[in-house]
């Protein structure tokens, strides 16, 4: 089977999941023929992905998320306005995606939450079947827990999620644990995709807490937590570190952002403090490390991840860097959660291969959306 990837290039989660599926497909004797990665002028293809991915990579413009430069909070309104301003280059990108699919003729396209995929299939209707993979598709599951209120952010999140998956034969929703499928939404719940580097690790139980800090406000909270608990050993990875290992004092060390080293530190820490990105929390769960999950401000998806992760028992949801919360939680953390998580993860091999086989089987092509999308195609071409 020849497989082409379409990947959202924002952050590391979807790119890491693509690397994981590529490893799985290679084990099964299938061929990943390439990857189309959504990029912006400010954000190219991440080096960790380009160094690991062995097939050709095609970067194509795709409007990204807009964050506040001071607080790192997501700016939904500015994100929407920016996307509208980029409508013409976005249309050119859709045609590039369509042409690439029709030229390479894979048996199936796998879309990792890239809007270019859903919109290309809605407006230009490539002839190759597509399946979509992301944790975000749990938003269409009736049992998925969400933050109270936040109506606007919830609707914006669901709309953005829907735009990534028009025309897909199946949605594979990555989940912390087993949930019922939702056939009316073409939704199948599947285990997380984890890199072989994670599953090959032999975790140990160390004495240090590990923190991954990207928000400016969290850096201030990190120092406050350190002053309150100067006896607790902490290693913190963040972009302002002056070197690979910046020693602050006897119990706090900053480290420059480095995915490989961060994973090594995770394997020997006793707990982790991180934003509520799905991928990093899953890695911590697999390695048996309880997590304090702190969503980025205004980031509805991460707020959902934190609530869902707490429900599944992988850690504790919080709105701030609160070591007291984490220290109180750690003795209560169920160590069997990691065992159950590993067993759930082990089922993924056959579930993902089954989804690919179903996609290439002859079936009716999904509707592209009727009059609305016909009108949209006309407007974009004018």
C-alpha positions in Angstrom: 0.0 0.0 0.0 1.3 3.5 -1.0 0.4 6.2 1.6 0.8 9.9 1.4 0.7 12.1 4.6 -0.8 15.5 5.0 0.4 17.1 8.3 -0.3 20.3 10.2 3.1 21.7 10.9 2.0 23.7 14.0 3.8 22.4 17.1 5.2 19.0 17.4 2.2 16.7 18.1 0.9 16.0 14.6 4.4 15.7 13.2 5.4 13.3 15.9 2.2 11.2 15.3 3.1 11.1 11.6 6.6 9.8 12.4 5.0 7.1 14.6 2.6 6.0 11.9 5.4 5.9 9.4 7.3 3.5 11.7 4.2 1.3 12.0 3.5 1.2 8.3 7.1 0.3 7.5 6.9 -2.6 10.0 3.8 -3.8 8.1 5.5 -3.6 4.8 3.7 -0.5 3.4 5.3 2.5 1.8 5.0 6.1 2.9 5.7 8.0 -0.4 5.9 11.5 1.0 4.5 14.2 3.3 2.8 17.5 2.5 3.4 19.7 5.6 1.4 23.0 6.2 3.9 25.8 6.9 3.8 29.6 7.2 6.5 32.2 6.3 7.5 32.3 9.9 7.4 28.6 10.6 8.9 26.0 8.3 9.1 22.3 8.6 10.5 21.4 12.1 14.0 20.0 12.0 13.2 17.0 14.2 10.7 15.9 11.6 12.8 16.5 8.5 15.7 14.7 10.1 13.7 11.6 10.9 11.2 11.4 8.0 12.8 9.4 5.2 10.3 10.1 2.3 10.2 13.4 0.3 8.7 16.4 2.2 6.6 19.1 0.4 6.0 22.3 2.4 2.9 24.2 1.4 1.5 27.4 2.8 -1.3 27.0 5.4 -2.5 29.8 7.7 -1.3 29.1 11.2 -2.6 30.0 14.7 -1.8 33.4 16.1 -0.5 33.7 19.6 0.0 36.8 21.8 3.7 37.5 21.8 3.7 38.6 25.4 1.6 36.0 27.1 1.7 33.1 24.5 -2.1 33.0 24.7 -4.0 31.9 21.6 -5.7 34.8 19.8 -8.8 33.2 18.1 -10.1 36.5 16.5 -6.7 37.4 15.1 -6.3 33.8 13.8 -9.6 34.0 12.0 -8.8 37.5 10.5 -5.3 36.3 9.4 -6.9 33.2 7.7 -9.4 35.5 5.8 -6.6 37.8 4.6 -4.7 34.8 3.2 -7.7 33.4 1.2 -6.0 33.7 -2.2 -2.7 32.1 -1.3 -4.7 29.4 0.6 -6.7 28.6 -2.6 -3.4 28.2 -4.5 -2.3 25.8 -1.8 -5.4 23.7 -2.2 -4.7 23.3 -5.9 -1.1 22.4 -5.0 -2.4 19.7 -2.7 -4.9 18.4 -5.2 -2.2 18.3 -8.0 0.3 16.5 -5.7 -2.2 13.8 -4.8 -3.3 13.3 -8.4 0.3 13.2 -9.6 1.7 10.8 -6.9 -1.4 8.6 -7.0 -1.2 7.0 -3.5 -3.6 4.3 -2.5 -4.7 6.5 0.5 -4.1 9.9 2.0 -3.7 10.2 5.8 -4.4 13.7 7.1 -3.0 14.7 10.5 -5.3 17.6 11.2 -4.2 19.8 8.3 -7.0 22.1 7.1 -5.6 22.0 3.6 -6.7 18.3 3.5 -10.3 18.9 4.5 -10.7 21.9 2.3 -9.1 20.3 -0.7 -11.4 17.3 -0.5 -14.4 19.6 0.0 -13.7 22.0 -2.9 -11.5 20.0 -5.4 -12.5 16.4 -4.6 -9.3 14.4 -5.3 -10.0 10.8 -6.4 -7.9 9.2 -3.7 -9.6 8.2 -0.4 -8.6 10.1 2.8 -8.7 9.2 6.4 -8.0 11.7 9.2 -6.1 11.2 12.5 -6.1 13.5 15.5 -7.1 13.6 19.2 -9.2 16.7 18.3 -11.8 14.5 16.6 -12.9 13.4 20.1 -14.8 16.8 20.0 -17.4 14.9 17.9 -17.8 12.2 20.6 -20.9 12.6 22.9 -19.0 11.5 26.0 -16.0 13.8 25.5 -15.7 16.2 28.5 -15.3 19.9 27.9 -14.7 23.1 30.0 -17.9 24.7 31.3 -18.9 27.9 29.4 -16.6 29.2 26.8 -19.3 28.9 24.1 -17.4 30.9 21.5 -14.1 29.0 21.9 -16.0 25.7 21.8 -17.8 26.5 18.6 -14.6 27.9 17.0 -12.8 24.7 17.9 -15.5 22.5 16.5 -15.7 24.5 13.3 -11.9 24.4 12.8 -11.9 20.7 13.5 -14.7 20.1 11.0 -12.8 22.0 8.3 -9.9 19.5 8.5 -12.0 16.4 7.7 -14.4 17.1 4.9 -14.5 14.2 2.5 -12.8 11.8 4.8 -13.9 8.2 4.7 -13.2 7.8 8.4 -12.1 9.9 11.4 -9.6 8.2 13.8 -9.9 9.9 17.2 -6.8 9.4 19.4 -7.8 8.8 23.0 -6.2 8.3 26.4 -8.4 5.2 26.8 -10.9 3.0 25.1 -14.2 4.6 24.2 -17.2 3.6 22.1 -17.1 4.4 18.4 -19.6 6.9 17.0 -20.7 5.6 13.5 -22.9 8.6 12.8 -19.8 10.8 12.8 -17.7 8.2 10.9 -15.7 8.2 14.2 -13.5 5.4 15.5 -11.7 5.8 18.8 -8.1 4.5 18.6 -5.0 4.5 20.8 -2.4 7.3 20.7 0.5 7.1 18.2 3.8 7.1 20.1 7.3 7.0 18.6 9.4 3.9 18.9 11.9 6.0 20.9 9.3 6.3 23.7 8.1 2.7 23.6 11.6 1.4 23.7 12.5 3.3 26.8 13.0 1.7 30.2 11.8 4.4 32.6 13.3 4.8 36.1 12.0 6.7 39.2 14.2 9.6 40.0 13.9 12.5 42.5 13.5 15.4 40.1 10.4 17.1 38.8 10.5 17.9 35.1 8.9 21.1 33.6 8.3 22.1 30.0 7.6 25.9 30.1 6.7 28.0 27.0 4.4 30.7 28.4 6.1 33.8 29.9 3.6 33.8 32.8 4.5 30.2 33.6 8.2 31.1 33.9 7.3 33.5 36.7 5.2 30.9 38.4 8.0 28.4 38.1 10.4 30.7 40.0 7.7 31.3 42.7 7.2 27.6 43.1 10.9 27.1 43.4 11.2 29.7 46.1 8.3 28.1 48.0 9.9 24.6 47.6 13.7 25.2 47.4 14.4 21.6 48.5 12.7 20.0 45.5 15.0 19.2 42.6 13.6 20.6 39.3 14.7 20.5 35.7 13.0 23.0 33.4 13.1 23.1 29.6 12.3 26.5 28.0 13.4 28.6 25.1 15.1 31.3 27.2 17.8 29.0 28.6 21.2 30.4 27.9 22.7 27.0 27.2 22.1 23.3 27.2 22.3 23.3 31.0 21.9 26.6 32.8 22.4 26.0 36.6 20.3 28.5 38.6 21.1 27.0 42.0 21.6 23.7 43.7 18.0 22.4 43.0 17.0 24.2 39.8 18.5 23.9 36.3 17.2 25.3 33.0 17.7 23.4 29.8 17.5 24.6 26.2 14.6 23.1 24.2 15.7 19.7 22.9 13.2 17.0 22.1 15.6 14.1 22.6 17.0 15.3 25.9 13.6 16.2 27.2 12.5 12.6 26.5 15.5 11.3 28.4 14.8 13.5 31.4 11.1 12.4 31.3 12.2 8.8 31.5 14.0 9.3 34.9 11.9 12.1 36.5 9.2 11.5 39.2 6.5 13.7 37.7 6.1 16.3 34.9 4.6 19.8 34.7 3.6 20.7 31.1 1.1 22.4 28.9 -1.8 20.1 28.0 -0.6 19.0 24.6 -1.9 15.6 23.9 1.3 14.1 22.7 3.5 15.0 25.7 0.9 13.9 28.2 0.6 10.5 26.4 4.3 10.0 26.5 4.3 10.7 30.3 1.4 8.3 30.8 3.3 5.5 28.9 6.4 6.1 31.0 4.3 6.1 34.2 4.9 9.8 35.1 2.0 11.7 36.6 1.5 15.1 34.9 0.3 18.5 36.1 -1.4 19.8 32.9 -1.6 23.5 32.4 -3.5 24.6 29.2 -2.3 27.6 27.3 -4.6 30.6 27.8 -7.6 30.7 25.4 -6.5 27.3 24.0 -9.8 25.4 24.1 -8.2 22.2 22.8 -5.6 22.0 25.6 -8.3 22.8 28.2 -10.2 19.8 26.9 -7.1 17.7 27.0 -6.4 18.6 30.6 -10.0 17.6 31.7 -9.9 14.4 29.6 -6.4 13.5 30.9 -7.6 14.0 34.5 -10.7 11.8 33.8 -8.4 9.1 32.4 -6.2 9.3 35.5 -3.0 10.3 33.7 -2.6 13.5 35.8 -4.1 16.6 37.3 -5.6 19.6 35.4 -4.6 23.0 36.7 -4.7 26.6 35.5 -1.4 27.5 37.1 2.1 26.2 38.1 1.1 24.9 41.5 3.6 22.5 43.1 1.4 22.1 46.2 -1.4 20.6 44.0 1.1 18.2 42.3 2.7 17.2 45.5 -0.7 16.4 47.1 -1.8 14.5 44.0 1.3 12.3 43.5 0.8 9.9 46.4 -2.8 9.4 45.2 -1.8 8.7 41.6 -2.9 5.2 40.4 0.2 3.5 39.2 -2.0 1.0 37.3 -3.0 3.7 34.9 0.3 3.3 33.0 -0.2 -0.4 32.6 -3.7 0.1 31.2 -2.5 2.8 28.9 0.3 0.5 27.6 -2.2 -2.3 26.9 -4.5 0.2 25.1 -1.6 1.5 23.1 -0.6 -2.0 22.0 -4.0 -2.5 20.2 -3.2 0.4 17.8 -1.1 -1.6 15.3 -4.1 -3.6 14.0 -6.6 -0.8 14.4 -4.6 1.7 12.2 -3.9 -1.0 9.5 -7.6 -1.9 9.6 -8.6 1.7 9.0 -6.2 2.0 6.0 -7.5 -1.3 4.5 -11.1 -0.1 4.8 -10.2 3.2 3.2 -8.9 1.6 0.0 -11.8 -0.8 -0.3 -14.3 0.3 -3.0 -17.0 2.4 -1.5 -19.1 5.5 -2.3 -17.2 8.7 -2.2 -18.5 11.0 0.6 -20.5 14.1 -0.3 -18.5 17.3 -0.7 -21.2 19.5 0.8 -23.7 20.3 -1.9 -24.7 23.8 -2.9 -22.6 25.6 -0.2 -19.3 24.2 -1.5 -20.3 24.7 -5.1 -20.9 28.3 -4.3 -17.6 28.6 -2.4 -15.6 27.2 -5.3 -17.2 29.8 -7.5 -16.3 32.6 -5.2 -12.7 31.5 -4.7 -12.1 31.2 -8.4 -13.4 34.6 -9.1 
